[in-house]
Amino acid sequence: MAKDDPKQTLSCFKYRSGVSALRCLVDGTLYFAKPVELNDILETKFDHAQPEAFSRIYLDTISEVSQNRGGPRLSSGYPCPPDFIAINTEENERFRQSCDNIGIFSAARRPNDQAMWAYYAENCQGVCFELEWSASIVQESQLLPVDVTYSRVARQHNRAEDWRTVFLDLAEKNPSLSLQELYELSLEEQFRRRMGILSTARVTSVKHTDWAHEREIRLLSGKAGARPLLKSVLKRVHFMRTDGAQWGPIMQELHMNYPQVELAQWTFHHGEITASAQSMMFKTIPVTDIK
């Protein structure tokens, strides 16, 4: 089996309270949350574009492909017929339900973010997991990594924009096919799946600019829930304080079940941040030495 390309490895960081970190370590899991479980009340909230906006992009794209191949520009076909409006509405509702049930794993880009330690790591008494996702793990687990973007404008989603992207790619890769043949391919499961993935990634990766300071990375799963991935991706555990109630149990769990994982301690000073990383080292104390 070929080795993964290190350049394709995704590194990210998950800040955890002591209780949450210990639960993850004991279970060996990472939790992919539903949008309603996250702390942004506008998570995956959007309005669908009007049917006419969908139809316009759809027909303009087909006309563009036709003209690029020496054919005519197709009729615009506005306004939309009632049957198209009904079908588009049904598809929009199915898409919204799919987005509501998707699993989202939120992570940070670095382990020395003071705000993240305060927000999510129990005011520095928790820990930060450093996770490395190889291309093979991402593929085998059917995950989709996305960068979160931040915007102030109202969110309106037009699935036709994603249909256009996938259809133009299909046309480029199949220059000898007719428009009818391309259309038939666009009805197949592979095409619809690619379009669905692209649409879902766009909808679930937009947040308001109020959250921009978090610079979030996400991994999307087809469904929410805990997944047994931690042992495969945990590389290092970052910490600042050792006076948390769960510090001892966390260290014991790492010693027993994660011997390959390294530790890194951070110290924040006035304008200076330092860290020291080391492999886990434990020394057994002989009974005779215990007083």
N, C-alpha and C positions, 0 to 999 in steps of 0.2 A: 504494500500500500504506500502510495506517495505521501511524503510529509507535507504538512500545511506550510504555505508561504507565510513567514513571519510578517510580511508587509500587509497581508490580508487579515491579520489578527486584530480584533477590536478590543481595546482596553477601556474599562470604565470603572467607576467607583460608587459603591452603595453605602451610604451612611446609615447606621442602625443604632437604636438604643440597646442597652445591655440585654434586656429581656428578649427583644426581637432577634438580636444577633445569636443568642444562645439557642433559641427555638430553631432558627435556620440551620445552625451547625448540628444540632441533635437530629433533626429531620433530614438534613442534607438537601434542603430545598430552597428555591427562590420563588417568590410569590409574584404572579402576574395579575394585577388588579383590574377589575372592571372600571370603566371611566367614572362611574358614580362613587367609587371608593376612594378616588384621589381627592386631593385637597383644593383643586381648582373647580369652583362651581360652574364654570363655563367649559369644562372638559368635553371635547367632541360635540359642542353645541354649534349648530349651523342651520342655515336655511337652504333649501333646494332652489336651484334656478328654475325659472318658469319653463314650461315645455317648449315654448317658442325659442328660447335661448339654446336649449338642448338641440332642437331640430336645426337651427341655423348652423351651428358648428358641424353637426353631422352631415348635412347636405353640402356645405361649403367644402368639407374635407373630401367627400366623394368627387365633387366637381374638380377640385384641385388635382386629384390623382388622375381623373379622366383627361384633363387638359395636358398634364405632364406626359401623357401617353399618346398625345395627338388627337384626342377625342373632343367632343363638345362639352361646354359647360352645361350642367344640368339645371333644370327649373328649380327655383327657390322653394316652391311648395308652401308658402305661407298663406294664411294661418294654418295651424296644426289641426288635423281632423280629430273629432272626438275620440275615436278608437286609439289614436296615438297618445292623446292626453291621458286616457285611462291606463294604458300599459305603462307609460312613463311614471305615473303616480304610484302604481303597484311596485315597480322596480325601485323607486326612491324609498318606499316604505321598507322593503326588504333590506335595502342597503343600510338604512338607519338602524334597523334592528341588529344587523350584523355588527355595526360599529358599537352599539350599546353593550354587546357581549364579548367584545374583543379583550384579550389580556394584554396589559401594558406593564412592562418592567421599566421603571424610571431610574436613571443613574446620572452621576455627575462626571465631569471630565478630569477632575484632579482631586487628590486626597488632602489638600491643605487649604481648603476653603473655610474660612472662619465662620461665615454665615451658615454653611451646611453643618458644621460641627454643633452649632447652637440650635439650629432648627430640628435636625433629625437624629442627632447622636447624643441626646440627653445632656445637653450643655457640656459636651466633651467627656462625659463619663461612659459613653458607648464606644463603638469602634467603627471603622470604615473598611469594608471589604474591597480589595482590589481584585477585579475579575478580568480574566483573559478569555475571549471568545474566539476560538479558531474558526476558520471558514467551514471546516467539516462539522463542527458542533452546531454552528448556526444552521447549516443545511440539514443535518440529520434531525435537528429539533424543530425544523420548519419555523424558524424565527425570521423576523424582518427588522434589521437595525435601521433606525431613522434618526436624523438630527431634528430637534424641535426648532421651529421658527417662531418668531414673535411679531405680532401685528396688532394695531389699534383699530383697524377697520372692521366693519361688520363682516361676518363670515358667510359667504354664499358659495355653495358648492355646485358645480356643474359637472356631472359625470361624463358629459360629452367631451370635455377637455382630455380626460384620460382615454376615452375611446379613440379620439383623434391621434393621440400619441402612439397607441398600440397599432392602430390601423395604418398609419404612415410608415411605421417600422415594418409591418407585414408587407406593405406594397414595395418598400425598398428591397427587402430580402427576396421578393418573388416578382421580378420585373416582367416575366413572361406570362403571368396570369392575367386573365381578363377581370374586369370589375365584378362581374357576376361570380367568378371563382373566388376573388378576394372576399366578397360579401359572404359567401358560403363558409369560408374559413373563419370569418368573424363571428359566426354563430356557434362555433365549436367550443368545447369546454376549455381547451388550453387558452384560447383568446380571451374568453370571458373571465377566466381565472386571473390572467395577467392584468386585465383592466380592473378587476376587483381589488387586487393587491395594491395597484397604483392609487386607486381612489381611496382605499382605506388608509394607506400611508399618509396621504395628504390631509385627510380629515382629522386623523388622530395625532398629528404632529404640529398643530398650530395652537399657540397660547397667546394670551394678552401680553403686551410689553411690560406689565407690572411684574411678570415672572422672568424677565430677560436675564436678570443677574444670576439665575441658576444655570444657564447654558446647558440645558438638559439633553441627555442622550436617551433614546428609548429602544427597547427591543419588543416587538409586537408578536403575540401568539394568537392563533386562531380562536382560542378560548381562554377564559380567565381561570386562575387557580394556582396551587402550588405545584412546582415541577421539580423532579429530583436531579438538579443540574449542578448544585453547589460544588460537589467534590471534583467535578470535571473542569471547573473554571476558576476556582479560588486559588489565587497565587500568593497573596500577602494580606495580612491583617494590620491595619494602621490604628494606632491608639495615641491618646494624650495623657489621660489620667488612669490611675490604677486603684482608685478608691471607690469605684462603683460596686454595688452589691453583687453584680454578676461577673466581675472580673475573674475571680478564682474559678468558678465553673467554666467560663469561656476558655481559660488557659488549659484547664484539665481536658476539655473536649478536644481542643486543638492537639494537645499532646497525644491523646489516645487515637484519634481518628483522622487527623490531618497533619501527619509528621512532616510532609514536604512543604508545608506553608511557612512563609517567612513572617517575621514581625517587624514593624517599623514604628518608632516612637517619634512624635512631633512635639516641638516646643516653640511656642509663640512668644516673641519678645517685642519691644517697641520697634516696629519696622523691620524686624528680622525674624525669619522663619527657618528653623533648622530641623533636620530629620536624621535619624540613624536607623538603618535597616540591617537585620541579621537573621540567620536561620534560627529556628527554634532549638534551644539547647536546654536539656534537662539533665540533672545529676541525681542519681539515686543515693539516698543517705542510708548508710548501714544502720541497723537497729542499735548497735553498740554505741553509735555516735549521738543518738538522741538522748538528751538529758531532761 
